Amino acid sequence: MPETPIFQERTKLSYTILKKLPPIDDIIREFPLSDAARERALHDRREVKNILNGEDDRLLLIVGPCSAWPQEAVFEYAEKLAALNKKVSGRLKLVMRCYIQKPRTTKGWTGPVNQPDPCAPADIEAGIRYARGMMVRVIEEGLPIADEALFTHNARGFIELLSWVAIGARSAEDQEHRIFASALDCAVGMKNPTHGNIGIGINGIVAAQNPHVAVFEGHEVKTDGNPYAHLVLRGGNGLPNYSVEHIEEVLRGMEKSKINNPAVVIDVSHDNCLVDGKKDTSRQPDIAGEILDSLQGREDLRAIVKGFMIESFLKRGSQKVDERKPEAIDRGGLSITDPCLGWEETEDLLLSLAKRV
């Protein structure tokens, strides 16, 4: 009879050990980043920070699939985005969404890092390899990448690859995620919560920009605080929050809270693109244009609006996954989570934004 781990016996936690995971260092060695790509990733981190602090006047675009699955479609998308980046990099800073973790209000697929095949049982070891290998390949393609920090306990192996990190709407009120953000060395976008309260979103930035004492990997540590934590407006409670009035509220709140490097990225998807209670992802280009139009003559507001987040993949829309019919899944770049813009719409939007900056 197997011996009961002391930790489980003493704490009376209710779980079953499925298998021991390999050391993350082994997987990092299995999927290494070249020296050139590592230097480029560090450079990308600095450029994103410079946009947020005002030294770089380009527009920051966090753009890509709602969820990075399947790999083949992600790689095709990355190739297209890297080619487009050569045309717009003087005016836009493109960071590709490479989201391997998916939050859920109740239950559902939590992303390829846990379940690389959504029609098969969860397999975290395979998921870590899937995610690390995919991220490294996209960076080697020449693109900086972004992810949402959902599972803070397994950050190592991924976090060093990222040029921008999101703390999602369901996590931004959680103190563990705020402390995690305060320890990161890259820019962190803190979303306003799902109910849309901007003040709570700013509270998250205050927490992330300040140091905290916490436990990391068995050590008592003091985080440095992250001066590049900023707000992501994503709407809430079925209503948008990207109007001039909302951005004025953000500016007042940031001034009152003495936020370092006051900055906002506007998510033109999620509740910001709802029509009659349903997400209409095709509105993302119109919303981005509407926001830029509304900020003309408002240099005080334009100074803090640093860019946009856009959900985009090879094909427009989304699909439902039926685990009983894996053969029916479109694996050619059609989202299995939130709907996305198609590639042609994405290309037109990015070229249009580049002309306007």
C-alpha positions as YAML, in Angstrom:
chain: A
units: angstrom
residues:
- id: 1
  name: MET
  ca: [0.00, 0.00, 0.00]
- id: 2
  name: PRO
  ca: [1.51, 3.37, -1.02]
- id: 3
  name: GLU
  ca: [2.65, 5.62, 1.76]
- id: 4
  name: THR
  ca: [0.45, 8.68, 2.36]
- id: 5
  name: PRO
  ca: [2.44, 11.91, 1.82]
- id: 6
  name: ILE
  ca: [3.00, 13.75, 5.10]
- id: 7
  name: PHE
  ca: [1.60, 16.96, 3.60]
- id: 8
  name: GLN
  ca: [-1.65, 15.31, 2.64]
- id: 9
  name: GLU
  ca: [-1.95, 13.49, 5.99]
- id: 10
  name: ARG
  ca: [-1.37, 16.58, 8.11]
- id: 11
  name: THR
  ca: [-3.57, 18.97, 6.19]
- id: 12
  name: LYS
  ca: [-6.31, 16.51, 5.30]
- id: 13
  name: LEU
  ca: [-6.52, 17.85, 1.76]
- id: 14
  name: SER
  ca: [-8.79, 15.87, -0.51]
- id: 15
  name: TYR
  ca: [-7.02, 14.94, -3.72]
- id: 16
  name: THR
  ca: [-5.51, 12.00, -5.59]
- id: 17
  name: ILE
  ca: [-1.96, 12.09, -6.92]
- id: 18
  name: LEU
  ca: [-2.10, 11.22, -10.61]
- id: 19
  name: LYS
  ca: [1.63, 11.39, -11.40]
- id: 20
  name: LYS
  ca: [4.76, 13.33, -10.55]
- id: 21
  name: LEU
  ca: [5.60, 16.06, -13.06]
- id: 22
  name: PRO
  ca: [9.11, 16.33, -14.47]
- id: 23
  name: PRO
  ca: [11.30, 19.20, -13.22]
- id: 24
  name: ILE
  ca: [10.53, 22.36, -15.16]
- id: 25
  name: ASP
  ca: [14.26, 22.82, -15.82]
- id: 26
  name: ASP
  ca: [14.19, 19.62, -17.87]
- id: 27
  name: ILE
  ca: [11.38, 20.98, -20.06]
- id: 28
  name: ILE
  ca: [13.14, 24.35, -20.42]
- id: 29
  name: ARG
  ca: [16.23, 22.51, -21.67]
- id: 30
  name: GLU
  ca: [14.01, 20.51, -24.03]
- id: 31
  name: PHE
  ca: [12.62, 23.73, -25.55]
- id: 32
  name: PRO
  ca: [15.42, 26.30, -25.24]
- id: 33
  name: LEU
  ca: [15.29, 29.88, -26.46]
- id: 34
  name: SER
  ca: [18.19, 30.90, -28.68]
- id: 35
  name: ASP
  ca: [20.50, 33.62, -27.40]
- id: 36
  name: ALA
  ca: [19.32, 35.98, -30.15]
- id: 37
  name: ALA
  ca: [15.66, 35.36, -29.35]
- id: 38
  name: ARG
  ca: [16.31, 35.84, -25.62]
- id: 39
  name: GLU
  ca: [17.93, 39.21, -26.26]
- id: 40
  name: ARG
  ca: [15.08, 40.19, -28.54]
- id: 41
  name: ALA
  ca: [12.52, 39.23, -25.89]
- id: 42
  name: LEU
  ca: [14.27, 41.43, -23.33]
- id: 43
  name: HIS
  ca: [14.35, 44.25, -25.86]
- id: 44
  name: ASP
  ca: [10.62, 43.80, -26.49]
- id: 45
  name: ARG
  ca: [9.94, 44.04, -22.75]
- id: 46
  name: ARG
  ca: [11.81, 47.33, -22.62]
- id: 47
  name: GLU
  ca: [9.95, 48.71, -25.64]
- id: 48
  name: VAL
  ca: [6.55, 47.90, -24.10]
- id: 49
  name: LYS
  ca: [7.63, 49.66, -20.89]
- id: 50
  name: ASN
  ca: [8.77, 52.68, -22.90]
- id: 51
  name: ILE
  ca: [5.36, 52.94, -24.56]
- id: 52
  name: LEU
  ca: [3.71, 52.89, -21.14]
- id: 53
  name: ASN
  ca: [6.01, 55.54, -19.68]
- id: 54
  name: GLY
  ca: [5.70, 57.81, -22.71]
- id: 55
  name: GLU
  ca: [9.22, 57.50, -24.11]
- id: 56
  name: ASP
  ca: [7.89, 55.64, -27.17]
- id: 57
  name: ASP
  ca: [4.80, 57.11, -28.88]
- id: 58
  name: ARG
  ca: [3.81, 54.02, -30.84]
- id: 59
  name: LEU
  ca: [0.49, 52.33, -30.20]
- id: 60
  name: LEU
  ca: [0.62, 49.03, -28.28]
- id: 61
  name: LEU
  ca: [-1.46, 46.24, -29.82]
- id: 62
  name: ILE
  ca: [-2.04, 42.99, -27.91]
- id: 63
  name: VAL
  ca: [-3.46, 40.94, -30.75]
- id: 64
  name: GLY
  ca: [-4.09, 37.27, -31.43]
- id: 65
  name: PRO
  ca: [-6.27, 34.25, -30.72]
- id: 66
  name: CYS
  ca: [-8.55, 34.07, -27.71]
- id: 67
  name: SER
  ca: [-6.82, 30.76, -26.94]
- id: 68
  name: ALA
  ca: [-3.62, 29.45, -28.56]
- id: 69
  name: TRP
  ca: [-4.98, 26.22, -30.04]
- id: 70
  name: PRO
  ca: [-4.23, 24.28, -32.16]
- id: 71
  name: GLN
  ca: [-0.49, 24.77, -32.62]
- id: 72
  name: GLU
  ca: [-0.45, 24.51, -36.40]
- id: 73
  name: ALA
  ca: [-2.97, 27.33, -36.77]
- id: 74
  name: VAL
  ca: [-1.14, 29.41, -34.15]
- id: 75
  name: PHE
  ca: [2.11, 29.05, -36.11]
- id: 76
  name: GLU
  ca: [0.41, 30.04, -39.37]
- id: 77
  name: TYR
  ca: [-1.09, 33.09, -37.66]
- id: 78
  name: ALA
  ca: [2.32, 34.01, -36.19]
- id: 79
  name: GLU
  ca: [3.94, 33.86, -39.63]
- id: 80
  name: LYS
  ca: [1.31, 36.21, -41.05]
- id: 81
  name: LEU
  ca: [1.57, 38.59, -38.10]
- id: 82
  name: ALA
  ca: [5.38, 38.65, -38.27]
- id: 83
  name: ALA
  ca: [5.22, 39.57, -41.96]
- id: 84
  name: LEU
  ca: [2.69, 42.33, -41.25]
- id: 85
  name: ASN
  ca: [4.81, 43.56, -38.34]
- id: 86
  name: LYS
  ca: [7.56, 44.53, -40.78]
- id: 87
  name: LYS
  ca: [5.14, 47.01, -42.37]
- id: 88
  name: VAL
  ca: [3.77, 48.60, -39.19]
- id: 89
  name: SER
  ca: [6.53, 48.31, -36.58]
- id: 90
  name: GLY
  ca: [7.47, 51.99, -36.92]
- id: 91
  name: ARG
  ca: [4.04, 53.02, -35.63]
- id: 92
  name: LEU
  ca: [2.63, 49.99, -33.82]
- id: 93
  name: LYS
  ca: [4.16, 47.65, -31.27]
- id: 94
  name: LEU
  ca: [2.57, 44.26, -31.94]
- id: 95
  name: VAL
  ca: [2.53, 41.69, -29.14]
- id: 96
  name: MET
  ca: [0.90, 38.39, -30.06]
- id: 97
  name: ARG
  ca: [-1.60, 36.83, -27.71]
- id: 98
  name: CYS
  ca: [-0.30, 33.34, -26.97]
- id: 99
  name: TYR
  ca: [-2.88, 32.49, -24.30]
- id: 100
  name: ILE
  ca: [-2.34, 29.03, -22.86]
- id: 101
  name: GLN
  ca: [-4.58, 29.49, -19.78]
- id: 102
  name: LYS
  ca: [-8.32, 30.15, -19.89]
- id: 103
  name: PRO
  ca: [-10.33, 31.33, -16.87]
- id: 104
  name: ARG
  ca: [-13.84, 30.06, -16.35]
- id: 105
  name: THR
  ca: [-16.74, 31.55, -14.44]
- id: 106
  name: THR
  ca: [-17.80, 28.02, -13.43]
- id: 107
  name: LYS
  ca: [-16.20, 25.14, -15.35]
- id: 108
  name: GLY
  ca: [-14.89, 24.22, -18.77]
- id: 109
  name: TRP
  ca: [-11.67, 23.93, -20.76]
- id: 110
  name: THR
  ca: [-8.89, 25.79, -18.93]
- id: 111
  name: GLY
  ca: [-6.51, 25.95, -21.87]
- id: 112
  name: PRO
  ca: [-3.83, 23.87, -23.57]
- id: 113
  name: VAL
  ca: [-1.38, 24.10, -20.65]
- id: 114
  name: ASN
  ca: [-3.75, 21.79, -18.74]
- id: 115
  name: GLN
  ca: [-5.40, 19.96, -21.60]
- id: 116
  name: PRO
  ca: [-3.55, 20.21, -24.93]
- id: 117
  name: ASP
  ca: [-6.24, 18.13, -26.63]
- id: 118
  name: PRO
  ca: [-9.69, 19.45, -25.59]
- id: 119
  name: CYS
  ca: [-11.23, 16.14, -26.66]
- id: 120
  name: ALA
  ca: [-8.91, 14.04, -24.48]
- id: 121
  name: PRO
  ca: [-8.38, 13.90, -20.71]
- id: 122
  name: ALA
  ca: [-6.31, 16.63, -19.08]
- id: 123
  name: ASP
  ca: [-2.55, 16.01, -19.27]
- id: 124
  name: ILE
  ca: [-0.52, 18.76, -17.62]
- id: 125
  name: GLU
  ca: [2.88, 17.30, -18.49]
- id: 126
  name: ALA
  ca: [1.94, 17.22, -22.18]
- id: 127
  name: GLY
  ca: [0.38, 20.66, -21.79]
- id: 128
  name: ILE
  ca: [3.56, 22.21, -20.40]
- id: 129
  name: ARG
  ca: [5.53, 20.81, -23.34]
- id: 130
  name: TYR
  ca: [2.86, 22.00, -25.78]
- id: 131
  name: ALA
  ca: [2.83, 25.51, -24.33]
- id: 132
  name: ARG
  ca: [6.59, 25.98, -23.88]
- id: 133
  name: GLY
  ca: [7.39, 24.63, -27.34]
- id: 134
  name: MET
  ca: [4.72, 26.76, -29.00]
- id: 135
  name: MET
  ca: [5.77, 29.97, -27.23]
- id: 136
  name: VAL
  ca: [9.45, 29.46, -28.07]
- id: 137
  name: ARG
  ca: [8.65, 28.91, -31.73]
- id: 138
  name: VAL
  ca: [6.53, 32.08, -31.95]
- id: 139
  name: ILE
  ca: [9.32, 34.14, -30.34]
- id: 140
  name: GLU
  ca: [11.86, 32.61, -32.72]
- id: 141
  name: GLU
  ca: [9.51, 33.76, -35.50]
- id: 142
  name: GLY
  ca: [10.33, 37.29, -34.35]
- id: 143
  name: LEU
  ca: [7.27, 38.23, -32.29]
- id: 144
  name: PRO
  ca: [6.91, 39.24, -28.64]
- id: 145
  name: ILE
  ca: [4.16, 37.29, -26.88]
- id: 146
  name: ALA
  ca: [1.57, 37.81, -24.15]
- id: 147
  name: ASP
  ca: [-0.36, 35.49, -21.85]
- id: 148
  name: GLU
  ca: [-2.88, 35.77, -19.02]
- id: 149
  name: ALA
  ca: [-1.55, 34.80, -15.59]
- id: 150
  name: LEU
  ca: [-4.28, 32.45, -14.43]
- id: 151
  name: PHE
  ca: [-2.23, 29.78, -12.64]
- id: 152
  name: THR
  ca: [0.48, 31.63, -10.70]
- id: 153
  name: HIS
  ca: [1.89, 28.38, -9.30]
- id: 154
  name: ASN
  ca: [3.27, 27.17, -12.63]
- id: 155
  name: ALA
  ca: [4.63, 30.45, -14.01]
- id: 156
  name: ARG
  ca: [8.23, 29.31, -14.31]
- id: 157
  name: GLY
  ca: [8.98, 28.00, -17.75]
- id: 158
  name: PHE
  ca: [6.64, 30.53, -19.36]
- id: 159
  name: ILE
  ca: [6.89, 33.88, -17.57]
- id: 160
  name: GLU
  ca: [10.45, 34.53, -18.76]
- id: 161
  name: LEU
  ca: [9.21, 34.30, -22.36]
- id: 162
  name: LEU
  ca: [6.54, 37.00, -22.07]
- id: 163
  name: SER
  ca: [6.77, 40.67, -23.00]
- id: 164
  name: TRP
  ca: [3.34, 41.53, -21.56]
- id: 165
  name: VAL
  ca: [1.11, 39.79, -19.01]
- id: 166
  name: ALA
  ca: [-2.62, 40.15, -18.35]
- id: 167
  name: ILE
  ca: [-4.30, 39.70, -14.99]
- id: 168
  name: GLY
  ca: [-7.83, 38.77, -16.02]
- id: 169
  name: ALA
  ca: [-11.14, 40.24, -14.92]
- id: 170
  name: ARG
  ca: [-11.86, 37.29, -12.63]
- id: 171
  name: SER
  ca: [-8.39, 37.46, -11.04]
- id: 172
  name: ALA
  ca: [-7.67, 41.19, -10.72]
- id: 173
  name: GLU
  ca: [-9.45, 41.42, -7.35]
- id: 174
  name: ASP
  ca: [-7.48, 38.47, -5.98]
- id: 175
  name: GLN
  ca: [-4.59, 39.49, -3.74]
- id: 176
  name: GLU
  ca: [-2.41, 36.56, -4.81]
- id: 177
  name: HIS
  ca: [-2.55, 37.72, -8.43]
- id: 178
  name: ARG
  ca: [-1.89, 41.33, -7.39]
- id: 179
  name: ILE
  ca: [1.18, 40.25, -5.41]
- id: 180
  name: PHE
  ca: [2.31, 38.08, -8.32]
- id: 181
  name: ALA
  ca: [1.99, 41.10, -10.63]
- id: 182
  name: SER
  ca: [4.09, 43.17, -8.22]
- id: 183
  name: ALA
  ca: [6.95, 40.67, -8.60]
- id: 184
  name: LEU
  ca: [7.02, 40.56, -12.40]
- id: 185
  name: ASP
  ca: [9.70, 42.26, -14.44]
- id: 186
  name: CYS
  ca: [7.45, 42.90, -17.43]
- id: 187
  name: ALA
  ca: [4.46, 45.18, -17.98]
- id: 188
  name: VAL
  ca: [1.22, 43.84, -16.51]
- id: 189
  name: GLY
  ca: [-2.27, 44.81, -17.65]
- id: 190
  name: MET
  ca: [-4.81, 44.58, -14.82]
- id: 191
  name: LYS
  ca: [-8.33, 44.21, -16.20]
- id: 192
  name: ASN
  ca: [-11.28, 45.85, -14.56]
- id: 193
  name: PRO
  ca: [-13.47, 43.18, -12.89]
- id: 194
  name: THR
  ca: [-16.37, 41.54, -14.72]
- id: 195
  name: HIS
  ca: [-18.86, 43.87, -13.04]
- id: 196
  name: GLY
  ca: [-17.04, 46.79, -14.66]
- id: 197
  name: ASN
  ca: [-15.98, 48.82, -11.61]
- id: 198
  name: ILE
  ca: [-13.10, 51.07, -12.64]
- id: 199
  name: GLY
  ca: [-12.18, 52.00, -9.06]
- id: 200
  name: ILE
  ca: [-11.52, 48.36, -8.19]
- id: 201
  name: GLY
  ca: [-9.41, 48.04, -11.32]
- id: 202
  name: ILE
  ca: [-7.28, 50.98, -10.16]
- id: 203
  name: ASN
  ca: [-7.01, 49.40, -6.70]
- id: 204
  name: GLY
  ca: [-5.43, 46.41, -8.39]
- id: 205
  name: ILE
  ca: [-2.83, 48.64, -10.03]
- id: 206
  name: VAL
  ca: [-2.00, 50.30, -6.70]
- id: 207
  name: ALA
  ca: [-1.47, 46.87, -5.16]
- id: 208
  name: ALA
  ca: [0.65, 45.66, -8.08]
- id: 209
  name: GLN
  ca: [2.83, 48.78, -8.10]
- id: 210
  name: ASN
  ca: [3.74, 48.40, -4.43]
- id: 211
  name: PRO
  ca: [5.99, 45.83, -2.68]
- id: 212
  name: HIS
  ca: [4.58, 42.93, -0.65]
- id: 213
  name: VAL
  ca: [5.97, 40.23, 1.62]
- id: 214
  name: ALA
  ca: [4.88, 36.80, 0.45]
- id: 215
  name: VAL
  ca: [5.92, 33.17, 0.00]
- id: 216
  name: PHE
  ca: [7.44, 32.23, -3.37]
- id: 217
  name: GLU
  ca: [8.83, 28.74, -3.98]
- id: 218
  name: GLY
  ca: [9.36, 28.03, -0.28]
- id: 219
  name: HIS
  ca: [10.98, 31.38, 0.49]
- id: 220
  name: GLU
  ca: [9.75, 34.44, 2.34]
- id: 221
  name: VAL
  ca: [10.33, 37.26, -0.15]
- id: 222
  name: LYS
  ca: [9.63, 40.93, -0.61]
- id: 223
  name: THR
  ca: [8.43, 41.86, -4.08]
- id: 224
  name: ASP
  ca: [9.80, 44.99, -5.72]
- id: 225
  name: GLY
  ca: [6.49, 46.41, -6.94]
- id: 226
  name: ASN
  ca: [5.78, 46.80, -10.65]
- id: 227
  name: PRO
  ca: [5.76, 50.41, -11.89]
- id: 228
  name: TYR
  ca: [4.45, 49.22, -15.25]
- id: 229
  name: ALA
  ca: [1.20, 47.75, -13.94]
- id: 230
  name: HIS
  ca: [-1.61, 49.47, -15.84]
- id: 231
  name: LEU
  ca: [-5.35, 49.22, -16.50]
- id: 232
  name: VAL
  ca: [-7.14, 47.24, -19.19]
- id: 233
  name: LEU
  ca: [-10.70, 48.41, -19.80]
- id: 234
  name: ARG
  ca: [-12.85, 45.48, -20.99]
- id: 235
  name: GLY
  ca: [-16.39, 46.63, -20.13]
- id: 236
  name: GLY
  ca: [-18.53, 44.89, -17.56]
- id: 237
  name: ASN
  ca: [-22.06, 43.80, -16.65]
- id: 238
  name: GLY
  ca: [-22.98, 43.85, -20.31]
- id: 239
  name: LEU
  ca: [-21.93, 47.47, -20.82]
- id: 240
  name: PRO
  ca: [-18.90, 49.12, -22.48]
- id: 241
  name: ASN
  ca: [-16.48, 51.37, -20.60]
- id: 242
  name: TYR
  ca: [-14.35, 52.96, -23.32]
- id: 243
  name: SER
  ca: [-16.15, 56.32, -23.62]
- id: 244
  name: VAL
  ca: [-14.51, 59.68, -22.96]
- id: 245
  name: GLU
  ca: [-16.39, 59.81, -19.66]
- id: 246
  name: HIS
  ca: [-14.96, 56.44, -18.61]
- id: 247
  name: ILE
  ca: [-11.42, 57.44, -19.56]
- id: 248
  name: GLU
  ca: [-11.85, 60.70, -17.63]
- id: 249
  name: GLU
  ca: [-12.86, 58.62, -14.61]
- id: 250
  name: VAL
  ca: [-9.72, 56.52, -15.07]
- id: 251
  name: LEU
  ca: [-7.52, 59.61, -15.26]
- id: 252
  name: ARG
  ca: [-9.03, 61.09, -12.09]
- id: 253
  name: GLY
  ca: [-8.63, 57.79, -10.25]
- id: 254
  name: MET
  ca: [-5.03, 57.37, -11.33]
- id: 255
  name: GLU
  ca: [-4.14, 60.93, -10.34]
- id: 256
  name: LYS
  ca: [-5.81, 60.47, -6.95]
- id: 257
  name: SER
  ca: [-3.98, 57.18, -6.37]
- id: 258
  name: LYS
  ca: [-0.67, 58.60, -7.65]
- id: 259
  name: ILE
  ca: [-0.21, 55.79, -10.17]
- id: 260
  name: ASN
  ca: [3.25, 55.52, -11.72]
- id: 261
  name: ASN
  ca: [3.29, 55.63, -15.53]
- id: 262
  name: PRO
  ca: [-0.51, 56.07, -15.80]
- id: 263
  name: ALA
  ca: [-1.62, 54.00, -18.77]
- id: 264
  name: VAL
  ca: [-4.70, 52.31, -20.21]
- id: 265
  name: VAL
  ca: [-5.05, 49.58, -22.83]
- id: 266
  name: ILE
  ca: [-8.60, 49.22, -24.15]
- id: 267
  name: ASP
  ca: [-9.90, 45.73, -24.85]
- id: 268
  name: VAL
  ca: [-12.25, 46.23, -27.82]
- id: 269
  name: SER
  ca: [-13.67, 42.73, -27.33]
- id: 270
  name: HIS
  ca: [-15.56, 41.20, -24.36]
- id: 271
  name: ASP
  ca: [-18.25, 43.49, -22.90]
- id: 272
  name: ASN
  ca: [-16.95, 46.39, -24.96]
- id: 273
  name: CYS
  ca: [-18.29, 44.80, -28.17]
- id: 274
  name: LEU
  ca: [-21.66, 43.46, -27.02]
- id: 275
  name: VAL
  ca: [-24.75, 44.00, -29.17]
- id: 276
  name: ASP
  ca: [-28.07, 43.10, -27.55]
- id: 277
  name: GLY
  ca: [-26.18, 41.13, -24.92]
- id: 278
  name: LYS
  ca: [-24.19, 39.08, -27.44]
- id: 279
  name: LYS
  ca: [-20.54, 39.49, -28.36]
- id: 280
  name: ASP
  ca: [-20.10, 40.89, -31.87]
- id: 281
  name: THR
  ca: [-16.39, 40.60, -32.53]
- id: 282
  name: SER
  ca: [-16.76, 42.21, -35.95]
- id: 283
  name: ARG
  ca: [-17.23, 45.54, -34.17]
- id: 284
  name: GLN
  ca: [-13.65, 45.60, -32.87]
- id: 285
  name: PRO
  ca: [-12.26, 47.72, -35.77]
- id: 286
  name: ASP
  ca: [-15.13, 50.21, -35.50]
- id: 287
  name: ILE
  ca: [-14.66, 50.53, -31.74]
- id: 288
  name: ALA
  ca: [-10.92, 51.16, -32.06]
- id: 289
  name: GLY
  ca: [-11.59, 53.87, -34.65]
- id: 290
  name: GLU
  ca: [-14.37, 55.37, -32.55]
- id: 291
  name: ILE
  ca: [-12.05, 55.62, -29.54]
- id: 292
  name: LEU
  ca: [-9.30, 57.37, -31.51]
- id: 293
  name: ASP
  ca: [-11.88, 59.78, -32.97]
- id: 294
  name: SER
  ca: [-13.27, 60.58, -29.53]
- id: 295
  name: LEU
  ca: [-9.81, 61.42, -28.18]
- id: 296
  name: GLN
  ca: [-9.03, 64.06, -30.80]
- id: 297
  name: GLY
  ca: [-8.44, 67.32, -29.00]
- id: 298
  name: ARG
  ca: [-8.14, 65.53, -25.65]
- id: 299
  name: GLU
  ca: [-4.39, 65.25, -25.27]
- id: 300
  name: ASP
  ca: [-4.79, 64.60, -21.54]
- id: 301
  name: LEU
  ca: [-6.75, 61.42, -22.27]
- id: 302
  name: ARG
  ca: [-4.82, 60.40, -25.37]
- id: 303
  name: ALA
  ca: [-1.65, 60.52, -23.27]
- id: 304
  name: ILE
  ca: [-2.84, 57.64, -21.09]
- id: 305
  name: VAL
  ca: [-4.55, 55.50, -23.77]
- id: 306
  name: LYS
  ca: [-1.58, 53.48, -24.93]
- id: 307
  name: GLY
  ca: [-3.20, 50.87, -27.14]
- id: 308
  name: PHE
  ca: [-5.76, 48.15, -27.75]
- id: 309
  name: MET
  ca: [-6.34, 44.48, -27.14]
- id: 310
  name: ILE
  ca: [-7.85, 42.61, -30.09]
- id: 311
  name: GLU
  ca: [-9.06, 39.01, -30.37]
- id: 312
  name: SER
  ca: [-8.08, 37.72, -33.79]
- id: 313
  name: PHE
  ca: [-7.34, 34.42, -35.49]
- id: 314
  name: LEU
  ca: [-7.15, 33.02, -39.00]
- id: 315
  name: LYS
  ca: [-10.92, 32.63, -39.35]
- id: 316
  name: ARG
  ca: [-13.73, 34.87, -38.16]
- id: 317
  name: GLY
  ca: [-16.05, 33.70, -35.38]
- id: 318
  name: SER
  ca: [-15.85, 30.68, -33.09]
- id: 319
  name: GLN
  ca: [-17.03, 27.08, -32.75]
- id: 320
  name: LYS
  ca: [-18.27, 24.75, -30.06]
- id: 321
  name: VAL
  ca: [-16.23, 21.64, -29.31]
- id: 322
  name: ASP
  ca: [-18.09, 18.36, -29.00]
- id: 323
  name: GLU
  ca: [-15.71, 15.95, -27.25]
- id: 324
  name: ARG
  ca: [-17.64, 13.06, -28.78]
- id: 325
  name: LYS
  ca: [-16.94, 14.31, -32.32]
- id: 326
  name: PRO
  ca: [-13.29, 15.38, -32.51]
- id: 327
  name: GLU
  ca: [-13.30, 14.84, -36.25]
- id: 328
  name: ALA
  ca: [-15.83, 17.66, -36.60]
- id: 329
  name: ILE
  ca: [-13.53, 20.32, -35.11]
- id: 330
  name: ASP
  ca: [-12.22, 22.94, -37.51]
- id: 331
  name: ARG
  ca: [-8.47, 23.02, -36.77]
- id: 332
  name: GLY
  ca: [-7.70, 25.70, -39.35]
- id: 333
  name: GLY
  ca: [-7.71, 28.73, -37.06]
- id: 334
  name: LEU
  ca: [-11.32, 29.00, -35.88]
- id: 335
  name: SER
  ca: [-11.47, 29.83, -32.17]
- id: 336
  name: ILE
  ca: [-12.82, 27.24, -29.74]
- id: 337
  name: THR
  ca: [-13.35, 29.88, -27.05]
- id: 338
  name: ASP
  ca: [-14.43, 33.50, -27.70]
- id: 339
  name: PRO
  ca: [-15.11, 34.61, -31.29]
- id: 340
  name: CYS
  ca: [-12.30, 36.41, -33.10]
- id: 341
  name: LEU
  ca: [-11.75, 38.62, -36.12]
- id: 342
  name: GLY
  ca: [-10.53, 36.80, -39.21]
- id: 343
  name: TRP
  ca: [-7.06, 37.44, -40.62]
- id: 344
  name: GLU
  ca: [-8.12, 39.76, -43.47]
- id: 345
  name: GLU
  ca: [-10.09, 41.97, -41.05]
- id: 346
  name: THR
  ca: [-7.14, 41.97, -38.66]
- id: 347
  name: GLU
  ca: [-4.69, 43.00, -41.36]
- id: 348
  name: ASP
  ca: [-6.97, 45.84, -42.51]
- id: 349
  name: LEU
  ca: [-7.40, 47.03, -38.90]
- id: 350
  name: LEU
  ca: [-3.69, 47.07, -38.09]
- id: 351
  name: LEU
  ca: [-2.78, 48.84, -41.33]
- id: 352
  name: SER
  ca: [-5.51, 51.40, -40.67]
- id: 353
  name: LEU
  ca: [-4.32, 52.02, -37.10]
- id: 354
  name: ALA
  ca: [-0.74, 52.40, -38.32]
- id: 355
  name: LYS
  ca: [-1.84, 55.18, -40.68]
- id: 356
  name: ARG
  ca: [-3.65, 57.02, -37.87]
- id: 357
  name: VAL
  ca: [-0.87, 57.05, -35.29]
...
